[in-house]
Amino acid sequence: MKFLLRFLVICFLVFSFSFAQAEVINPFNTRPVTIGASDDGVGNSLQERFDSLGIAINVLTGQNQPECGP
């Protein structure tokens, strides 16, 4: 029984570790999207984005003040 239990544990470990493989590194660094590309065309500012969505937030004055120590 002890042999069977050890055998099953070893089989489980071998089977579970066989799926752990490293990702192949792409030396050309190709990406599915272009860096800097935006779904809003030229690239609106965050405030312009909020305004177009009808969100009443001011990105400059609507921020929480940092808490400073005494």
N, CA, C and O atoms as CSV, one atom per row, in Angstrom:
chain,resi,resn,atom,element,x,y,z
A,1,MET,N,N,0.816,-1.182,0.000
A,1,MET,CA,C,0.000,0.000,0.000
A,1,MET,C,C,0.866,1.253,0.000
A,1,MET,O,O,0.549,2.239,-0.666
A,2,LYS,N,N,1.959,1.206,0.752
A,2,LYS,CA,C,2.859,2.348,0.829
A,2,LYS,C,C,3.494,2.601,-0.532
A,2,LYS,O,O,3.645,3.751,-0.943
A,3,PHE,N,N,3.863,1.540,-1.229
A,3,PHE,CA,C,4.453,1.656,-2.557
A,3,PHE,C,C,3.455,2.278,-3.539
A,3,PHE,O,O,3.820,3.147,-4.330
A,4,LEU,N,N,2.214,1.840,-3.488
A,4,LEU,CA,C,1.184,2.347,-4.383
A,4,LEU,C,C,0.938,3.839,-4.137
A,4,LEU,O,O,0.780,4.612,-5.082
A,5,LEU,N,N,0.908,4.229,-2.891
A,5,LEU,CA,C,0.705,5.631,-2.559
A,5,LEU,C,C,1.867,6.482,-3.074
A,5,LEU,O,O,1.637,7.538,-3.663
A,6,ARG,N,N,3.086,6.049,-2.865
A,6,ARG,CA,C,4.254,6.784,-3.376
A,6,ARG,C,C,4.225,6.853,-4.898
A,6,ARG,O,O,4.522,7.894,-5.482
A,7,PHE,N,N,3.871,5.757,-5.530
A,7,PHE,CA,C,3.808,5.717,-6.987
A,7,PHE,C,C,2.770,6.705,-7.510
A,7,PHE,O,O,3.031,7.424,-8.475
A,8,LEU,N,N,1.599,6.746,-6.884
A,8,LEU,CA,C,0.561,7.679,-7.307
A,8,LEU,C,C,0.974,9.137,-7.095
A,8,LEU,O,O,0.687,9.990,-7.934
A,9,VAL,N,N,1.633,9.421,-5.995
A,9,VAL,CA,C,2.098,10.787,-5.734
A,9,VAL,C,C,3.136,11.197,-6.764
A,9,VAL,O,O,3.092,12.317,-7.273
A,10,ILE,N,N,4.066,10.309,-7.076
A,10,ILE,CA,C,5.088,10.610,-8.082
A,10,ILE,C,C,4.455,10.801,-9.457
A,10,ILE,O,O,4.841,11.709,-10.194
A,11,CYS,N,N,3.501,9.966,-9.805
A,11,CYS,CA,C,2.809,10.119,-11.089
A,11,CYS,C,C,2.069,11.451,-11.154
A,11,CYS,O,O,2.081,12.128,-12.182
A,12,PHE,N,N,1.427,11.819,-10.054
A,12,PHE,CA,C,0.718,13.091,-10.019
A,12,PHE,C,C,1.679,14.264,-10.196
A,12,PHE,O,O,1.401,15.189,-10.959
A,13,LEU,N,N,2.807,14.224,-9.492
A,13,LEU,CA,C,3.776,15.308,-9.599
A,13,LEU,C,C,4.374,15.401,-10.998
A,13,LEU,O,O,4.520,16.499,-11.534
A,14,VAL,N,N,4.715,14.284,-11.582
A,14,VAL,CA,C,5.277,14.290,-12.934
A,14,VAL,C,C,4.247,14.822,-13.924
A,14,VAL,O,O,4.586,15.604,-14.813
A,15,PHE,N,N,3.015,14.411,-13.780
A,15,PHE,CA,C,1.973,14.858,-14.693
A,15,PHE,C,C,1.683,16.348,-14.523
A,15,PHE,O,O,1.511,17.054,-15.517
A,16,SER,N,N,1.626,16.838,-13.287
A,16,SER,CA,C,1.288,18.243,-13.061
A,16,SER,C,C,2.430,19.165,-13.451
A,16,SER,O,O,2.172,20.277,-13.913
A,17,PHE,N,N,3.683,18.751,-13.285
A,17,PHE,CA,C,4.812,19.606,-13.644
A,17,PHE,C,C,5.100,19.585,-15.142
A,17,PHE,O,O,5.856,20.423,-15.635
A,18,SER,N,N,4.524,18.663,-15.854
A,18,SER,CA,C,4.811,18.598,-17.284
A,18,SER,C,C,4.174,19.755,-18.046
A,18,SER,O,O,4.573,20.034,-19.176
A,19,PHE,N,N,3.187,20.437,-17.448
A,19,PHE,CA,C,2.538,21.557,-18.115
A,19,PHE,C,C,3.202,22.897,-17.803
A,19,PHE,O,O,2.858,23.903,-18.423
A,20,ALA,N,N,4.124,22.936,-16.880
A,20,ALA,CA,C,4.786,24.194,-16.527
A,20,ALA,C,C,5.943,24.420,-17.492
A,20,ALA,O,O,6.986,23.773,-17.408
A,21,GLN,N,N,5.727,25.349,-18.405
A,21,GLN,CA,C,6.765,25.660,-19.388
A,21,GLN,C,C,6.941,27.165,-19.452
A,21,GLN,O,O,6.003,27.921,-19.200
A,22,ALA,N,N,8.136,27.590,-19.786
A,22,ALA,CA,C,8.419,29.017,-19.905
A,22,ALA,C,C,7.890,29.544,-21.235
A,22,ALA,O,O,7.792,28.809,-22.217
A,23,GLU,N,N,7.555,30.818,-21.246
A,23,GLU,CA,C,7.095,31.478,-22.462
A,23,GLU,C,C,8.288,31.727,-23.373
A,23,GLU,O,O,9.372,32.088,-22.915
A,24,VAL,N,N,8.075,31.530,-24.648
A,24,VAL,CA,C,9.136,31.769,-25.620
A,24,VAL,C,C,9.313,33.278,-25.777
A,24,VAL,O,O,8.338,34.005,-25.965
A,25,ILE,N,N,10.556,33.744,-25.699
A,25,ILE,CA,C,10.839,35.169,-25.820
A,25,ILE,C,C,10.900,35.552,-27.282
A,25,ILE,O,O,11.593,34.914,-28.075
A,26,ASN,N,N,10.170,36.601,-27.635
A,26,ASN,CA,C,10.177,37.112,-28.996
A,26,ASN,C,C,11.272,38.174,-29.092
A,26,ASN,O,O,11.130,39.239,-28.490
A,27,PRO,N,N,12.353,37.924,-29.825
A,27,PRO,CA,C,13.446,38.903,-29.869
A,27,PRO,C,C,13.090,40.179,-30.630
A,27,PRO,O,O,13.792,41.182,-30.507
A,28,PHE,N,N,12.009,40.157,-31.415
A,28,PHE,CA,C,11.639,41.328,-32.200
A,28,PHE,C,C,10.613,42.198,-31.492
A,28,PHE,O,O,10.265,43.269,-31.989
A,29,ASN,N,N,10.118,41.751,-30.326
A,29,ASN,CA,C,9.212,42.519,-29.490
A,29,ASN,C,C,7.979,42.981,-30.253
A,29,ASN,O,O,7.576,44.138,-30.135
A,30,THR,N,N,7.388,42.103,-31.022
A,30,THR,CA,C,6.175,42.466,-31.751
A,30,THR,C,C,4.982,42.386,-30.813
A,30,THR,O,O,4.892,41.484,-29.979
A,31,ARG,N,N,4.081,43.323,-30.956
A,31,ARG,CA,C,2.905,43.377,-30.099
A,31,ARG,C,C,1.650,43.380,-30.959
A,31,ARG,O,O,1.701,43.786,-32.121
A,32,PRO,N,N,0.528,42.936,-30.410
A,32,PRO,CA,C,-0.704,42.955,-31.197
A,32,PRO,C,C,-1.254,44.360,-31.414
A,32,PRO,O,O,-2.042,44.575,-32.336
A,33,VAL,N,N,-0.852,45.324,-30.579
A,33,VAL,CA,C,-1.297,46.706,-30.747
A,33,VAL,C,C,-0.082,47.616,-30.779
A,33,VAL,O,O,0.971,47.285,-30.234
A,34,THR,N,N,-0.236,48.753,-31.416
A,34,THR,CA,C,0.847,49.723,-31.476
A,34,THR,C,C,0.871,50.529,-30.192
A,34,THR,O,O,-0.175,50.964,-29.711
A,35,ILE,N,N,2.038,50.728,-29.642
A,35,ILE,CA,C,2.161,51.532,-28.433
A,35,ILE,C,C,1.837,52.971,-28.785
A,35,ILE,O,O,2.327,53.492,-29.786
A,36,GLY,N,N,1.031,53.605,-27.985
A,36,GLY,CA,C,0.628,54.978,-28.218
A,36,GLY,C,C,-0.674,55.093,-28.988
A,36,GLY,O,O,-1.247,56.180,-29.064
A,37,ALA,N,N,-1.154,53.998,-29.560
A,37,ALA,CA,C,-2.415,54.034,-30.282
A,37,ALA,C,C,-3.556,54.166,-29.285
A,37,ALA,O,O,-3.502,53.627,-28.179
A,38,SER,N,N,-4.578,54.884,-29.692
A,38,SER,CA,C,-5.696,55.118,-28.802
A,38,SER,C,C,-6.987,54.911,-29.561
A,38,SER,O,O,-7.040,55.100,-30.776
A,39,ASP,N,N,-8.032,54.521,-28.842
A,39,ASP,CA,C,-9.317,54.317,-29.504
A,39,ASP,C,C,-10.025,55.629,-29.796
A,39,ASP,O,O,-11.053,55.627,-30.474
A,40,ASP,N,N,-9.503,56.760,-29.301
A,40,ASP,CA,C,-10.131,58.047,-29.559
A,40,ASP,C,C,-9.392,58.858,-30.619
A,40,ASP,O,O,-9.528,60.080,-30.668
A,41,GLY,N,N,-8.624,58.203,-31.452
A,41,GLY,CA,C,-7.942,58.893,-32.551
A,41,GLY,C,C,-6.646,59.524,-32.105
A,41,GLY,O,O,-5.719,58.839,-31.673
A,42,VAL,N,N,-6.591,60.839,-32.214
A,42,VAL,CA,C,-5.352,61.562,-31.926
A,42,VAL,C,C,-4.939,61.395,-30.473
A,42,VAL,O,O,-3.748,61.387,-30.164
A,43,GLY,N,N,-5.875,61.266,-29.613
A,43,GLY,CA,C,-5.571,61.082,-28.203
A,43,GLY,C,C,-6.052,62.250,-27.388
A,43,GLY,O,O,-5.299,63.192,-27.139
A,44,ASN,N,N,-7.290,62.201,-26.974
A,44,ASN,CA,C,-7.855,63.262,-26.150
A,44,ASN,C,C,-7.259,63.191,-24.758
A,44,ASN,O,O,-6.786,62.145,-24.313
A,45,SER,N,N,-7.294,64.340,-24.076
A,45,SER,CA,C,-6.857,64.355,-22.693
A,45,SER,C,C,-7.905,63.646,-21.840
A,45,SER,O,O,-9.012,63.370,-22.302
A,46,LEU,N,N,-7.556,63.363,-20.628
A,46,LEU,CA,C,-8.485,62.684,-19.726
A,46,LEU,C,C,-9.716,63.547,-19.482
A,46,LEU,O,O,-10.834,63.035,-19.422
A,47,GLN,N,N,-9.511,64.870,-19.339
A,47,GLN,CA,C,-10.648,65.754,-19.104
A,47,GLN,C,C,-11.576,65.775,-20.311
A,47,GLN,O,O,-12.795,65.749,-20.142
A,48,GLU,N,N,-11.033,65.821,-21.524
A,48,GLU,CA,C,-11.864,65.783,-22.729
A,48,GLU,C,C,-12.643,64.473,-22.814
A,48,GLU,O,O,-13.789,64.452,-23.264
A,49,ARG,N,N,-12.028,63.409,-22.389
A,49,ARG,CA,C,-12.682,62.096,-22.392
A,49,ARG,C,C,-13.867,62.079,-21.430
A,49,ARG,O,O,-14.954,61.619,-21.778
A,50,PHE,N,N,-13.644,62.586,-20.211
A,50,PHE,CA,C,-14.732,62.659,-19.228
A,50,PHE,C,C,-15.864,63.542,-19.733
A,50,PHE,O,O,-17.037,63.194,-19.597
A,51,ASP,N,N,-15.510,64.696,-20.323
A,51,ASP,CA,C,-16.541,65.613,-20.830
A,51,ASP,C,C,-17.376,64.956,-21.923
A,51,ASP,O,O,-18.594,65.128,-21.957
A,52,SER,N,N,-16.731,64.202,-22.819
A,52,SER,CA,C,-17.471,63.565,-23.910
A,52,SER,C,C,-18.393,62.457,-23.402
A,52,SER,O,O,-19.393,62.142,-24.047
A,53,LEU,N,N,-18.065,61.867,-22.257
A,53,LEU,CA,C,-18.897,60.816,-21.678
A,53,LEU,C,C,-19.960,61.375,-20.740
A,53,LEU,O,O,-20.806,60.629,-20.247
A,54,GLY,N,N,-19.923,62.694,-20.488
A,54,GLY,CA,C,-20.895,63.304,-19.598
A,54,GLY,C,C,-20.586,63.093,-18.128
A,54,GLY,O,O,-21.487,63.165,-17.293
A,55,ILE,N,N,-19.343,62.836,-17.801
A,55,ILE,CA,C,-18.943,62.623,-16.409
A,55,ILE,C,C,-18.491,63.961,-15.836
A,55,ILE,O,O,-17.590,64.595,-16.386
A,56,ALA,N,N,-19.098,64.391,-14.750
A,56,ALA,CA,C,-18.806,65.696,-14.157
A,56,ALA,C,C,-17.667,65.594,-13.157
A,56,ALA,O,O,-17.875,65.730,-11.952
A,57,ILE,N,N,-16.483,65.358,-13.650
A,57,ILE,CA,C,-15.293,65.293,-12.806
A,57,ILE,C,C,-14.275,66.255,-13.393
A,57,ILE,O,O,-14.062,66.280,-14.605
A,58,ASN,N,N,-13.649,67.042,-12.538
A,58,ASN,CA,C,-12.557,67.889,-12.972
A,58,ASN,C,C,-11.267,67.208,-12.545
A,58,ASN,O,O,-11.041,66.993,-11.354
A,59,VAL,N,N,-10.430,66.870,-13.495
A,59,VAL,CA,C,-9.241,66.081,-13.176
A,59,VAL,C,C,-8.196,66.890,-12.426
A,59,VAL,O,O,-7.287,66.322,-11.822
A,60,LEU,N,N,-8.318,68.216,-12.460
A,60,LEU,CA,C,-7.341,69.046,-11.746
A,60,LEU,C,C,-7.788,69.377,-10.338
A,60,LEU,O,O,-6.996,69.293,-9.400
A,61,THR,N,N,-9.057,69.757,-10.177
A,61,THR,CA,C,-9.518,70.184,-8.858
A,61,THR,C,C,-10.271,69.095,-8.105
A,61,THR,O,O,-10.545,69.261,-6.916
A,62,GLY,N,N,-10.609,68.000,-8.748
A,62,GLY,CA,C,-11.390,66.956,-8.102
A,62,GLY,C,C,-10.552,65.860,-7.474
A,62,GLY,O,O,-11.023,64.734,-7.309
A,63,GLN,N,N,-9.319,66.176,-7.125
A,63,GLN,CA,C,-8.443,65.170,-6.537
A,63,GLN,C,C,-8.441,65.284,-5.019
A,63,GLN,O,O,-8.644,66.364,-4.463
A,64,ASN,N,N,-8.210,64.173,-4.369
A,64,ASN,CA,C,-8.079,64.181,-2.911
A,64,ASN,C,C,-6.733,64.788,-2.542
A,64,ASN,O,O,-5.732,64.579,-3.227
A,65,GLN,N,N,-6.724,65.533,-1.464
A,65,GLN,CA,C,-5.475,66.109,-0.991
A,65,GLN,C,C,-4.651,65.021,-0.305
A,65,GLN,O,O,-5.207,64.182,0.403
A,66,PRO,N,N,-3.347,65.024,-0.505
A,66,PRO,CA,C,-2.522,64.023,0.178
A,66,PRO,C,C,-2.508,64.282,1.687
A,66,PRO,O,O,-2.518,65.423,2.149
A,67,GLU,N,N,-2.484,63.198,2.415
A,67,GLU,CA,C,-2.441,63.333,3.875
A,67,GLU,C,C,-1.008,63.431,4.308
A,67,GLU,O,O,-0.206,62.523,4.086
A,68,CYS,N,N,-0.695,64.544,4.928
A,68,CYS,CA,C,0.666,64.764,5.415
A,68,CYS,C,C,0.708,64.526,6.921
A,68,CYS,O,O,-0.286,64.704,7.625
A,69,GLY,N,N,1.846,64.133,7.380
A,69,GLY,CA,C,2.009,63.894,8.801
A,69,GLY,C,C,1.994,65.192,9.592
A,69,GLY,O,O,2.077,66.269,9.002
A,70,PRO,N,N,1.888,65.113,10.926
A,70,PRO,CA,C,1.814,66.320,11.756
A,70,PRO,C,C,3.099,67.094,11.779
A,70,PRO,O,O,3.182,68.132,12.437
